[in-house]
Amino acid sequence: MSRALSLLLGAALLCGHGVFCRRVVSGQKVCFADLKHPCYKMAYFHELSSRVSFQEARLACESEGGALLSLDNEAEQKLIESMLQNLTKPGTGISDGDFWIGLWRNGEGQTSGACPDLYQWSDGSSSQYRNWYTDEPSCGSEKCVVMYHQPTANPGLGGPYLYQWNDDRCNMKHNYICKYEPEINPTSPIEKTYFTNQPGDTHQNVVVTEAGIIPNLIYVVIPTIPLLLLILVAFGTCCFQMLHKSKGRTKTSPTQSTLWISKSTRKESGMEV
């Protein structure tokens, strides 16, 4: 129960309007710094040709020490939804594209009523949580599972094609979501760590690690903009006051003399030789 509550707090953090809310970036690992909750990474590819099959996504996650996403409960599902909403908010250029998760089944063409019970998590999780779209899974040759993300598609019988699950052919090309063990300190020297306080708890933080120089510079420069503006205003005010004072002073021109010299010769009648 406490784990579910913490995950819901994380969802509120990521999609809320707090000062410390950060936008999730594709390829960015998001971690909770309490060493209890897993880390996640959303891998979104704008170019369709760059998207990968289920097995390729699985290997990509495992090569980084993680696994394709498994979901323990509805709270974790809501957390992932909030991350995807943050990732794909207007202005990012990110649109339709389903995401592989780690649910799949082994076997050929089962179409019986027992088919949904054959699905298992690739990371070995025993979670029985499911979030199928209406009339899914369809089984047959579709044995690997995606999380729908088609915001521009017309709603179907089960509503919008957003965040519910659908079985698909394993060789289809999609984005994917990785899940990792908890970590607090990034191990790579090129990664930078950012802390964001969770609402209601000043001791728990979110650690966002992202590789590369440009993303790091963005997150370093943006928070300093108010300070830079304040310095600029103070400097401008100081210069204006100095200029105003200098105009009010009376200055002596170097071409003028402060002495008056008479041109006439004065006779000193009181002097005797």
Disulfide bonds with the S-S distance in Angstrom:
Cys31-Cys39 2.11
Cys61-Cys178 1.93
Cys115-Cys139 1.74
Cys144-Cys170 1.86
